[in-house]
C-alpha cells in the first residue's frame, strides 16, 4: 500500500501535516502553519522535493539519536523525521520518504 499525507488542525487552530508510510507509520512531520493553504503548499513542496538526495539534512541529536530534515530548494525545513537509534534506520526512513513523498493522496482531517 502506498503512503499518504494527513492534514490536521492542532489544538490552537494551526495546521500541520504528516506523511505516513503504507503501514500507517508517520515518517515525516511538518511545522505548524497558521493558514491551511500554507500547509497544503508544504505538502506540495514535499511532493516536489522528496526525491532529491540533496534535500535531506542528516542530523545527530545531543542524546546520540539520529534524525533528518527534508528541505526545500530555498533551504527551509519542510518536514522533520522521528528519532532513530541508528544511522541505518534513519537512512531507511529517508528511503521511505523518497518512495512515499510523491503520493497524491491527502486525507484532510481539518
C-alpha positions in Angstrom: 0.0 0.0 0.0 1.3 3.4 -0.9 1.8 6.2 1.6 -0.4 9.3 2.1 -0.5 12.7 3.7 -2.8 13.6 6.6 -3.7 17.3 7.2 -4.7 18.1 10.7 -5.7 21.0 12.9 -3.7 21.5 16.2 -5.4 22.4 19.5 -4.6 26.1 18.9 -6.2 26.1 15.5 -3.0 25.9 13.4 -2.4 23.3 10.7 0.2 20.5 10.4 0.6 17.6 8.0 2.3 14.3 8.4 3.5 11.9 5.7 2.6 8.3 6.5 4.1 5.1 5.0 1.9 2.4 3.6 1.9 0.7 7.0 0.5 3.9 8.7 3.7 4.8 10.4 4.5 8.6 10.5 7.7 9.2 8.6 7.7 13.0 8.3 6.1 15.8 10.3 5.7 19.4 9.3 5.9 22.6 11.3 2.8 24.4 12.4 1.2 26.7 9.8 -1.3 29.5 10.6 -3.2 29.0 7.3 -4.5 25.8 5.8 -3.2 26.9 2.3 0.3 27.2 3.7 0.1 23.6 5.0 -1.1 22.5 1.6 1.8 24.3 0.0 4.1 22.4 2.3 2.6 19.1 1.1 3.2 20.2 -2.5 6.8 21.0 -1.5 7.3 17.5 -0.1 5.9 16.0 -3.3 8.4 18.1 -5.3 11.5 17.7 -3.2 11.3 14.2 -1.6 13.0 12.5 -4.5 16.1 14.8 -4.4 19.0 13.4 -2.4 20.5 16.9 -1.7 17.3 18.0 0.1 17.9 15.7 3.1 19.9 17.0 6.0 21.1 14.1 8.2 21.5 15.0 11.9 22.6 13.6 15.2 20.9 14.8 18.4 22.7 15.5 21.6 21.3 12.3 23.0 23.0 10.2 20.3 19.9 9.5 18.3 19.6 10.2 14.6 17.1 12.1 12.5 16.7 14.1 9.3 15.1 17.2 7.9 13.7 17.5 4.4 14.4 20.9 3.0 13.1 22.9 0.0 15.3 24.4 -2.6 15.4 27.6 -0.6 16.9 25.6 2.4 13.7 26.0 4.5 12.8 22.9 6.5 9.6 21.3 5.1 9.5 18.3 7.5 11.3 16.5 10.2 11.6 12.8 10.9 11.3 10.9 14.2 14.4 10.0 16.2 16.1 6.8 15.2 18.5 4.6 17.2 21.0 4.1 14.3 22.1 5.8 11.1 20.9 2.7 9.2 17.3 3.1 10.5 17.5 6.9 9.8 18.6 6.2 6.2 15.7 3.7 5.9 13.4 6.5 7.0 14.8 8.7 4.2 14.3 5.9 1.7 10.7 5.7 2.9 10.1 9.4 2.4 11.6 9.2 -1.0 9.3 6.4 -2.0 6.1 7.8 -0.4 6.6 11.6 -0.6 5.3 11.9 -4.1 1.9 10.5 -3.0 -1.1 12.5 -4.3 -3.3 11.1 -1.6 -4.2 13.7 1.1 -6.6 12.9 3.9 -8.0 16.2 5.1 -8.9 15.8 8.8 -9.4 19.6 9.4 
